[in-house]
Amino acid sequence: MTPCPTMHLLLLFPSFPAATPPAPVKMADRPVPVAEKRLMDVKLGELPRWLAGRNWSPNGLVGGVLGGYDRYYNKYINVKKGGIGGVAMFVFGYVVLSYVWDYEHLKHDRWRKYH
């Protein structure tokens, strides 16, 4: 078993500060199960376990959409001093989604050099 690297420093430099013991674990430091984390807190390696822990029933999907809507509404729309950001984000998402839905139709309307 090899000695700790700080032990060598302590022998060479007696005034070198000793290693501090680890901090005690608090309530907030306890690990959260992957299934209870929010999507933005899930790491890429944990994504399959997080998806497996989701409720894929129709009621679960509706609950997820309504929860996302509530978070969006309370963060961007239902504020004291709001700006155009929340509404602009919604309109931009609608434009992108409608373009994706109509892309197959729109790509046939392009100008073509050879007919």
N, CA, C and O atoms as a GROMACS GRO file, in nm:
protein
  460
    1MET      N    1   0.084  -0.116   0.000
    1MET     CA    2   0.000   0.000   0.000
    1MET      C    3   0.089   0.124   0.000
    1MET      O    4   0.180   0.136   0.082
    2THR      N    5   0.063   0.216  -0.093
    2THR     CA    6   0.146   0.335  -0.105
    2THR      C    7   0.094   0.444  -0.012
    2THR      O    8  -0.027   0.456   0.008
    3PRO      N    9   0.186   0.522   0.043
    3PRO     CA   10   0.141   0.629   0.132
    3PRO      C   11   0.075   0.742   0.053
    3PRO      O   12   0.092   0.755  -0.069
    4CYS      N   13   0.002   0.821   0.124
    4CYS     CA   14  -0.069   0.935   0.066
    4CYS      C   15   0.031   1.038   0.014
    4CYS      O   16   0.133   1.060   0.079
    5PRO      N   17   0.005   1.104  -0.102
    5PRO     CA   18   0.099   1.203  -0.153
    5PRO      C   19   0.118   1.320  -0.058
    5PRO      O   20   0.225   1.380  -0.056
    6THR      N   21   0.018   1.354   0.020
    6THR     CA   22   0.035   1.465   0.113
    6THR      C   23   0.128   1.428   0.227
    6THR      O   24   0.185   1.515   0.292
    7MET      N   25   0.143   1.297   0.254
    7MET     CA   26   0.234   1.254   0.360
    7MET      C   27   0.377   1.293   0.325
    7MET      O   28   0.452   1.336   0.412
    8HIS      N   29   0.415   1.278   0.198
    8HIS     CA   30   0.549   1.317   0.155
    8HIS      C   31   0.568   1.467   0.171
    8HIS      O   32   0.675   1.512   0.212
    9LEU      N   33   0.466   1.543   0.140
    9LEU     CA   34   0.476   1.688   0.154
    9LEU      C   35   0.486   1.728   0.300
    9LEU      O   36   0.556   1.824   0.334
   10LEU      N   37   0.418   1.655   0.387
   10LEU     CA   38   0.425   1.685   0.529
   10LEU      C   39   0.565   1.658   0.584
   10LEU      O   40   0.612   1.730   0.672
   11LEU      N   41   0.631   1.554   0.532
   11LEU     CA   42   0.767   1.524   0.578
   11LEU      C   43   0.865   1.629   0.528
   11LEU      O   44   0.957   1.667   0.601
   12LEU      N   45   0.847   1.678   0.404
   12LEU     CA   46   0.938   1.777   0.348
   12LEU      C   47   0.909   1.917   0.401
   12LEU      O   48   1.001   1.995   0.427
   13PHE      N   49   0.783   1.949   0.415
   13PHE     CA   50   0.742   2.082   0.458
   13PHE      C   51   0.648   2.066   0.580
   13PHE      O   52   0.528   2.047   0.561
   14PRO      N   53   0.698   2.073   0.699
   14PRO     CA   54   0.614   2.051   0.817
   14PRO      C   55   0.502   2.153   0.830
   14PRO      O   56   0.401   2.125   0.894
   15SER      N   57   0.517   2.272   0.772
   15SER     CA   58   0.412   2.371   0.785
   15SER      C   59   0.303   2.355   0.680
   15SER      O   60   0.208   2.432   0.677
   16PHE      N   61   0.316   2.253   0.592
   16PHE     CA   62   0.216   2.230   0.487
   16PHE      C   63   0.085   2.187   0.553
   16PHE      O   64   0.087   2.101   0.641
   17PRO      N   65  -0.030   2.245   0.513
   17PRO     CA   66  -0.156   2.211   0.581
   17PRO      C   67  -0.195   2.065   0.556
   17PRO      O   68  -0.180   2.012   0.446
   18ALA      N   69  -0.244   2.004   0.660
   18ALA     CA   70  -0.286   1.864   0.650
   18ALA      C   71  -0.416   1.856   0.571
   18ALA      O   72  -0.490   1.953   0.558
   19ALA      N   73  -0.442   1.737   0.520
   19ALA     CA   74  -0.565   1.715   0.443
   19ALA      C   75  -0.686   1.730   0.536
   19ALA      O   76  -0.687   1.678   0.647
   20THR      N   77  -0.786   1.803   0.488
   20THR     CA   78  -0.905   1.822   0.568
   20THR      C   79  -0.997   1.702   0.555
   20THR      O   80  -1.005   1.642   0.447
   21PRO      N   81  -1.066   1.665   0.662
   21PRO     CA   82  -1.159   1.552   0.652
   21PRO      C   83  -1.278   1.591   0.564
   21PRO      O   84  -1.311   1.709   0.553
   22PRO      N   85  -1.343   1.494   0.501
   22PRO     CA   86  -1.458   1.526   0.416
   22PRO      C   87  -1.571   1.586   0.496
   22PRO      O   88  -1.590   1.554   0.614
   23ALA      N   89  -1.646   1.673   0.432
   23ALA     CA   90  -1.758   1.740   0.498
   23ALA      C   91  -1.868   1.638   0.526
   23ALA      O   92  -1.888   1.545   0.448
   24PRO      N   93  -1.941   1.656   0.636
   24PRO     CA   94  -2.051   1.563   0.665
   24PRO      C   95  -2.162   1.576   0.561
   24PRO      O   96  -2.183   1.683   0.504
   25VAL      N   97  -2.230   1.466   0.537
   25VAL     CA   98  -2.338   1.464   0.439
   25VAL      C   99  -2.460   1.530   0.498
   25VAL      O  100  -2.506   1.492   0.606
   26LYS      N  101  -2.514   1.628   0.427
   26LYS     CA  102  -2.634   1.697   0.472
   26LYS      C  103  -2.754   1.640   0.400
   26LYS      O  104  -2.741   1.555   0.312
   27MET      N  105  -2.872   1.686   0.438
   27MET     CA  106  -2.995   1.638   0.374
   27MET      C  107  -2.995   1.671   0.225
   27MET      O  108  -3.041   1.590   0.144
   28ALA      N  109  -2.946   1.789   0.188
   28ALA     CA  110  -2.950   1.831   0.048
   28ALA      C  111  -2.848   1.756  -0.036
   28ALA      O  112  -2.861   1.753  -0.159
   29ASP      N  113  -2.747   1.694   0.027
   29ASP     CA  114  -2.643   1.625  -0.047
   29ASP      C  115  -2.677   1.479  -0.077
   29ASP      O  116  -2.600   1.412  -0.146
   30ARG      N  117  -2.789   1.431  -0.027
   30ARG     CA  118  -2.822   1.290  -0.052
   30ARG      C  119  -2.858   1.271  -0.198
   30ARG      O  120  -2.921   1.358  -0.258
   31PRO      N  121  -2.817   1.158  -0.256
   31PRO     CA  122  -2.846   1.136  -0.398
   31PRO      C  123  -2.996   1.121  -0.424
   31PRO      O  124  -3.068   1.059  -0.347
   32VAL      N  125  -3.039   1.179  -0.535
   32VAL     CA  126  -3.179   1.172  -0.577
   32VAL      C  127  -3.192   1.057  -0.676
   32VAL      O  128  -3.109   1.047  -0.766
   33PRO      N  129  -3.292   0.971  -0.663
   33PRO     CA  130  -3.310   0.863  -0.762
   33PRO      C  131  -3.329   0.922  -0.901
   33PRO      O  132  -3.389   1.028  -0.917
   34VAL      N  133  -3.279   0.851  -1.002
   34VAL     CA  134  -3.282   0.900  -1.139
   34VAL      C  135  -3.426   0.923  -1.185
   34VAL      O  136  -3.453   1.018  -1.258
   35ALA      N  137  -3.518   0.838  -1.143
   35ALA     CA  138  -3.656   0.851  -1.187
   35ALA      C  139  -3.722   0.978  -1.135
   35ALA      O  140  -3.820   1.024  -1.193
   36GLU      N  141  -3.671   1.036  -1.026
   36GLU     CA  142  -3.731   1.156  -0.968
   36GLU      C  143  -3.666   1.284  -1.015
   36GLU      O  144  -3.712   1.393  -0.980
   37LYS      N  145  -3.559   1.275  -1.094
   37LYS     CA  146  -3.491   1.395  -1.141
   37LYS      C  147  -3.569   1.460  -1.254
   37LYS      O  148  -3.648   1.395  -1.322
   38ARG      N  149  -3.547   1.590  -1.273
   38ARG     CA  150  -3.604   1.660  -1.387
   38ARG      C  151  -3.518   1.632  -1.509
   38ARG      O  152  -3.402   1.594  -1.495
   39LEU      N  153  -3.573   1.651  -1.627
   39LEU     CA  154  -3.500   1.617  -1.750
   39LEU      C  155  -3.370   1.694  -1.762
   39LEU      O  156  -3.270   1.639  -1.807
   40MET      N  157  -3.370   1.820  -1.723
   40MET     CA  158  -3.248   1.900  -1.737
   40MET      C  159  -3.139   1.859  -1.638
   40MET      O  160  -3.024   1.896  -1.657
   41ASP      N  161  -3.173   1.784  -1.535
   41ASP     CA  162  -3.075   1.739  -1.436
   41ASP      C  163  -3.022   1.599  -1.466
   41ASP      O  164  -2.933   1.551  -1.396
   42VAL      N  165  -3.076   1.533  -1.568
   42VAL     CA  166  -3.036   1.396  -1.600
   42VAL      C  167  -2.914   1.400  -1.691
   42VAL      O  168  -2.911   1.474  -1.789
   43LYS      N  169  -2.814   1.320  -1.658
   43LYS     CA  170  -2.695   1.310  -1.743
   43LYS      C  171  -2.724   1.214  -1.857
   43LYS      O  172  -2.816   1.133  -1.849
   44LEU      N  173  -2.645   1.223  -1.962
   44LEU     CA  174  -2.671   1.145  -2.082
   44LEU      C  175  -2.667   0.995  -2.056
   44LEU      O  176  -2.745   0.920  -2.115
   45GLY      N  177  -2.580   0.949  -1.969
   45GLY     CA  178  -2.573   0.807  -1.937
   45GLY      C  179  -2.693   0.758  -1.857
   45GLY      O  180  -2.725   0.639  -1.860
   46GLU      N  181  -2.759   0.849  -1.786
   46GLU     CA  182  -2.875   0.812  -1.705
   46GLU      C  183  -3.006   0.822  -1.782
   46GLU      O  184  -3.111   0.785  -1.729
   47LEU      N  185  -3.001   0.870  -1.906
   47LEU     CA  186  -3.123   0.895  -1.982
   47LEU      C  187  -3.208   0.769  -2.004
   47LEU      O  188  -3.329   0.778  -1.989
   48PRO      N  189  -3.151   0.652  -2.040
   48PRO     CA  190  -3.238   0.534  -2.056
   48PRO      C  191  -3.311   0.495  -1.927
   48PRO      O  192  -3.428   0.458  -1.932
   49ARG      N  193  -3.242   0.503  -1.812
   49ARG     CA  194  -3.309   0.471  -1.685
   49ARG      C  195  -3.416   0.573  -1.653
   49ARG      O  196  -3.521   0.538  -1.599
   50TRP      N  197  -3.391   0.701  -1.686
   50TRP     CA  198  -3.490   0.805  -1.660
   50TRP      C  199  -3.613   0.784  -1.747
   50TRP      O  200  -3.726   0.798  -1.699
   51LEU      N  201  -3.593   0.749  -1.875
   51LEU     CA  202  -3.706   0.724  -1.965
   51LEU      C  203  -3.786   0.602  -1.921
   51LEU      O  204  -3.908   0.599  -1.934
   52ALA      N  205  -3.715   0.500  -1.869
   52ALA     CA  206  -3.785   0.380  -1.824
   52ALA      C  207  -3.869   0.408  -1.700
   52ALA      O  208  -3.968   0.338  -1.675
   53GLY      N  209  -3.831   0.509  -1.622
   53GLY     CA  210  -3.906   0.541  -1.502
   53GLY      C  211  -4.024   0.635  -1.525
   53GLY      O  212  -4.095   0.668  -1.430
   54ARG      N  213  -4.045   0.679  -1.648
   54ARG     CA  214  -4.156   0.770  -1.678
   54ARG      C  215  -4.288   0.695  -1.687
   54ARG      O  216  -4.289   0.574  -1.709
   55ASN      N  217  -4.396   0.765  -1.670
   55ASN     CA  218  -4.530   0.709  -1.682
   55ASN      C  219  -4.577   0.730  -1.826
   55ASN      O  220  -4.608   0.842  -1.865
   56TRP      N  221  -4.584   0.622  -1.904
   56TRP     CA  222  -4.618   0.632  -2.046
   56TRP      C  223  -4.766   0.605  -2.073
   56TRP      O  224  -4.805   0.588  -2.188
   57SER      N  225  -4.847   0.601  -1.970
   57SER     CA  226  -4.990   0.583  -1.991
   57SER      C  227  -5.049   0.714  -2.045
   57SER      O  228  -4.985   0.819  -2.034
   58PRO      N  229  -5.170   0.711  -2.103
   58PRO     CA  230  -5.229   0.836  -2.153
   58PRO      C  231  -5.243   0.942  -2.043
   58PRO      O  232  -5.220   1.060  -2.069
   59ASN      N  233  -5.281   0.901  -1.922
   59ASN     CA  234  -5.290   0.998  -1.812
   59ASN      C  235  -5.153   1.055  -1.776
   59ASN      O  236  -5.142   1.174  -1.744
   60GLY      N  237  -5.051   0.972  -1.781
   60GLY     CA  238  -4.916   1.020  -1.752
   60GLY      C  239  -4.866   1.118  -1.857
   60GLY      O  240  -4.802   1.218  -1.823
   61LEU      N  241  -4.895   1.091  -1.984
   61LEU     CA  242  -4.854   1.183  -2.091
   61LEU      C  243  -4.926   1.316  -2.080
   61LEU      O  244  -4.866   1.422  -2.096
   62VAL      N  245  -5.057   1.311  -2.052
   62VAL     CA  246  -5.133   1.436  -2.036
   62VAL      C  247  -5.080   1.513  -1.914
   62VAL      O  248  -5.067   1.635  -1.920
   63GLY      N  249  -5.051   1.442  -1.807
   63GLY     CA  250  -4.995   1.508  -1.688
   63GLY      C  251  -4.860   1.572  -1.715
   63GLY      O  252  -4.831   1.680  -1.664
   64GLY      N  253  -4.777   1.506  -1.796
   64GLY     CA  254  -4.647   1.563  -1.831
   64GLY      C  255  -4.660   1.688  -1.915
   64GLY      O  256  -4.589   1.786  -1.893
   65VAL      N  257  -4.752   1.686  -2.013
   65VAL     CA  258  -4.774   1.804  -2.097
   65VAL      C  259  -4.830   1.919  -2.014
   65VAL      O  260  -4.785   2.033  -2.028
   66LEU      N  261  -4.927   1.890  -1.926
   66LEU     CA  262  -4.984   1.995  -1.842
   66LEU      C  263  -4.881   2.051  -1.744
   66LEU      O  264  -4.880   2.171  -1.718
   67GLY      N  265  -4.796   1.966  -1.691
   67GLY     CA  266  -4.691   2.014  -1.602
   67GLY      C  267  -4.591   2.103  -1.674
   67GLY      O  268  -4.548   2.205  -1.620
   68GLY      N  269  -4.555   2.064  -1.797
   68GLY     CA  270  -4.466   2.149  -1.876
   68GLY      C  271  -4.529   2.281  -1.910
   68GLY      O  272  -4.462   2.385  -1.908
   69TYR      N  273  -4.658   2.279  -1.942
   69TYR     CA  274  -4.729   2.403  -1.971
   69TYR      C  275  -4.734   2.492  -1.847
   69TYR      O  276  -4.712   2.613  -1.858
   70ASP      N  277  -4.761   2.435  -1.731
   70ASP     CA  278  -4.765   2.514  -1.608
   70ASP      C  279  -4.630   2.577  -1.576
   70ASP      O  280  -4.623   2.694  -1.538
   71ARG      N  281  -4.520   2.500  -1.593
   71ARG     CA  282  -4.387   2.556  -1.568
   71ARG      C  283  -4.356   2.669  -1.664
   71ARG      O  284  -4.302   2.772  -1.624
   72TYR      N  285  -4.389   2.650  -1.794
   72TYR     CA  286  -4.365   2.755  -1.894
   72TYR      C  287  -4.447   2.878  -1.862
   72TYR      O  288  -4.395   2.990  -1.866
   73TYR      N  289  -4.575   2.861  -1.831
   73TYR     CA  290  -4.664   2.973  -1.804
   73TYR      C  291  -4.617   3.052  -1.683
   73TYR      O  292  -4.614   3.175  -1.686
   74ASN      N  293  -4.580   2.982  -1.576
   74ASN     CA  294  -4.538   3.050  -1.453
   74ASN      C  295  -4.401   3.115  -1.467
   74ASN      O  296  -4.371   3.212  -1.397
   75LYS      N  297  -4.316   3.064  -1.557
   75LYS     CA  298  -4.182   3.120  -1.571
   75LYS      C  299  -4.180   3.239  -1.666
   75LYS      O  300  -4.107   3.335  -1.641
   76TYR      N  301  -4.257   3.236  -1.775
   76TYR     CA  302  -4.246   3.339  -1.877
   76TYR      C  303  -4.370   3.428  -1.891
   76TYR      O  304  -4.355   3.544  -1.932
   77ILE      N  305  -4.488   3.381  -1.860
   77ILE     CA  306  -4.609   3.457  -1.885
   77ILE      C  307  -4.664   3.520  -1.757
   77ILE      O  308  -4.693   3.639  -1.755
   78ASN      N  309  -4.677   3.442  -1.653
   78ASN     CA  310  -4.738   3.488  -1.528
   78ASN      C  311  -4.634   3.551  -1.436
   78ASN      O  312  -4.606   3.500  -1.328
   79VAL      N  313  -4.574   3.664  -1.480
   79VAL     CA  314  -4.471   3.733  -1.402
   79VAL      C  315  -4.510   3.880  -1.386
   79VAL      O  316  -4.592   3.932  -1.462
   80LYS      N  317  -4.450   3.946  -1.286
   80LYS     CA  318  -4.484   4.087  -1.262
   80LYS      C  319  -4.431   4.176  -1.374
   80LYS      O  320  -4.505   4.258  -1.429
   81LYS      N  321  -4.303   4.160  -1.407
   81LYS     CA  322  -4.244   4.243  -1.513
   81LYS      C  323  -4.201   4.150  -1.625
   81LYS      O  324  -4.085   4.109  -1.631
   82GLY      N  325  -4.292   4.119  -1.711
   82GLY     CA  326  -4.262   4.029  -1.821
   82GLY      C  327  -4.221   4.106  -1.946
   82GLY      O  328  -4.242   4.226  -1.957
   83GLY      N  329  -4.163   4.035  -2.036
   83GLY     CA  330  -4.124   4.093  -2.164
   83GLY      C  331  -4.182   4.013  -2.277
   83GLY      O  332  -4.277   3.936  -2.258
   84ILE      N  333  -4.127   4.032  -2.393
   84ILE     CA  334  -4.175   3.966  -2.513
   84ILE      C  335  -4.115   3.825  -2.527
   84ILE      O  336  -4.156   3.749  -2.615
   85GLY      N  337  -4.018   3.790  -2.441
   85GLY     CA  338  -3.944   3.665  -2.456
   85GLY      C  339  -4.030   3.540  -2.455
   85GLY      O  340  -4.014   3.455  -2.542
   86GLY      N  341  -4.121   3.528  -2.359
   86GLY     CA  342  -4.204   3.407  -2.350
   86GLY      C  343  -4.297   3.390  -2.467
   86GLY      O  344  -4.311   3.280  -2.520
   87VAL      N  345  -4.360   3.499  -2.510
   87VAL     CA  346  -4.451   3.492  -2.624
   87VAL      C  347  -4.373   3.468  -2.752
   87VAL      O  348  -4.416   3.391  -2.838
   88ALA      N  349  -4.257   3.534  -2.766
   88ALA     CA  350  -4.174   3.515  -2.886
   88ALA      C  351  -4.126   3.371  -2.896
   88ALA      O  352  -4.119   3.316  -3.006
   89MET      N  353  -4.092   3.309  -2.784
   89MET     CA  354  -4.049   3.170  -2.785
   89MET      C  355  -4.161   3.079  -2.833
   89MET      O  356  -4.138   2.986  -2.910
   90PHE      N  357  -4.282   3.106  -2.786
   90PHE     CA  358  -4.397   3.026  -2.826
   90PHE      C  359  -4.424   3.041  -2.977
   90PHE      O  360  -4.446   2.942  -3.046
   91VAL      N  361  -4.420   3.165  -3.027
   91VAL     CA  362  -4.446   3.189  -3.170
   91VAL      C  363  -4.336   3.126  -3.255
   91VAL      O  364  -4.365   3.066  -3.358
   92PHE      N  365  -4.211   3.138  -3.213
   92PHE     CA  366  -4.101   3.078  -3.288
   92PHE      C  367  -4.116   2.926  -3.292
   92PHE      O  368  -4.093   2.865  -3.397
   93GLY      N  369  -4.153   2.865  -3.180
   93GLY     CA  370  -4.176   2.720  -3.179
   93GLY      C  371  -4.289   2.680  -3.272
   93GLY      O  372  -4.281   2.577  -3.339
   94TYR      N  373  -4.394   2.760  -3.276
   94TYR     CA  374  -4.506   2.731  -3.365
   94TYR      C  375  -4.463   2.741  -3.511
   94TYR      O  376  -4.502   2.657  -3.592
   95VAL      N  377  -4.384   2.842  -3.546
   95VAL     CA  378  -4.338   2.858  -3.685
   95VAL      C  379  -4.250   2.740  -3.725
   95VAL      O  380  -4.266   2.686  -3.834
   96VAL      N  381  -4.158   2.701  -3.639
   96VAL     CA  382  -4.069   2.588  -3.671
   96VAL      C  383  -4.150   2.460  -3.685
   96VAL      O  384  -4.127   2.382  -3.778
   97LEU      N  385  -4.243   2.436  -3.594
   97LEU     CA  386  -4.325   2.314  -3.601
   97LEU      C  387  -4.410   2.311  -3.727
   97LEU      O  388  -4.422   2.206  -3.790
   98SER      N  389  -4.471   2.423  -3.765
   98SER     CA  390  -4.553   2.425  -3.886
   98SER      C  391  -4.467   2.406  -4.010
   98SER      O  392  -4.513   2.345  -4.107
   99TYR      N  393  -4.344   2.458  -4.010
   99TYR     CA  394  -4.255   2.437  -4.125
   99TYR      C  395  -4.218   2.290  -4.137
   99TYR      O  396  -4.215   2.234  -4.247
  100VAL      N  397  -4.190   2.227  -4.023
  100VAL     CA  398  -4.154   2.084  -4.026
  100VAL      C  399  -4.271   2.002  -4.078
  100VAL      O  400  -4.252   1.909  -4.156
  101TRP      N  401  -4.394   2.036  -4.034
  101TRP     CA  402  -4.511   1.961  -4.080
  101TRP      C  403  -4.536   1.979  -4.230
  101TRP      O  404  -4.578   1.884  -4.297
  102ASP      N  405  -4.511   2.098  -4.284
  102ASP     CA  406  -4.538   2.127  -4.424
  102ASP      C  407  -4.418   2.113  -4.516
  102ASP      O  408  -4.427   2.148  -4.633
  103TYR      N  409  -4.305   2.062  -4.466
  103TYR     CA  410  -4.184   2.057  -4.547
  103TYR      C  411  -4.202   1.972  -4.672
  103TYR      O  412  -4.158   2.012  -4.780
  104GLU      N  413  -4.265   1.858  -4.660
  104GLU     CA  414  -4.285   1.772  -4.778
  104GLU      C  415  -4.363   1.845  -4.887
  104GLU      O  416  -4.334   1.828  -5.005
  105HIS      N  417  -4.460   1.925  -4.850
  105HIS     CA  418  -4.537   2.001  -4.947
  105HIS      C  419  -4.455   2.120  -5.001
  105HIS      O  420  -4.461   2.150  -5.120
  106LEU      N  421  -4.380   2.185  -4.913
  106LEU     CA  422  -4.305   2.304  -4.953
  106LEU      C  423  -4.186   2.272  -5.043
  106LEU      O  424  -4.150   2.353  -5.128
  107LYS      N  425  -4.126   2.155  -5.027
  107LYS     CA  426  -4.007   2.126  -5.107
  107LYS      C  427  -4.042   2.104  -5.254
  107LYS      O  428  -3.953   2.113  -5.339
  108HIS      N  429  -4.169   2.075  -5.287
  108HIS     CA  430  -4.208   2.059  -5.427
  108HIS      C  431  -4.238   2.193  -5.493
  108HIS      O  432  -4.248   2.200  -5.616
  109ASP      N  433  -4.251   2.301  -5.415
  109ASP     CA  434  -4.281   2.432  -5.469
  109ASP      C  435  -4.156   2.514  -5.499
  109ASP      O  436  -4.168   2.631  -5.536
  110ARG      N  437  -4.038   2.458  -5.486
  110ARG     CA  438  -3.914   2.532  -5.512
  110ARG      C  439  -3.899   2.559  -5.661
  110ARG      O  440  -3.953   2.486  -5.744
  111TRP      N  441  -3.826   2.663  -5.692
  111TRP     CA  442  -3.789   2.688  -5.832
  111TRP      C  443  -3.687   2.583  -5.873
  111TRP      O  444  -3.591   2.555  -5.801
  112ARG      N  445  -3.711   2.525  -5.989
  112ARG     CA  446  -3.617   2.423  -6.038
  112ARG      C  447  -3.558   2.471  -6.170
  112ARG      O  448  -3.625   2.532  -6.253
  113LYS      N  449  -3.431   2.439  -6.184
  113LYS     CA  450  -3.364   2.482  -6.307
  113LYS      C  451  -3.410   2.398  -6.424
  113LYS      O  452  -3.434   2.452  -6.532
  114TYR      N  453  -3.423   2.268  -6.405
  114TYR     CA  454  -3.464   2.179  -6.513
  114TYR      C  455  -3.598   2.119  -6.478
  114TYR      O  456  -3.618   2.069  -6.368
  115HIS      N  457  -3.691   2.125  -6.573
  115HIS     CA  458  -3.825   2.075  -6.548
  115HIS      C  459  -3.844   1.938  -6.611
  115HIS      O  460  -3.952   1.880  -6.600
   0.00000   0.00000   0.00000
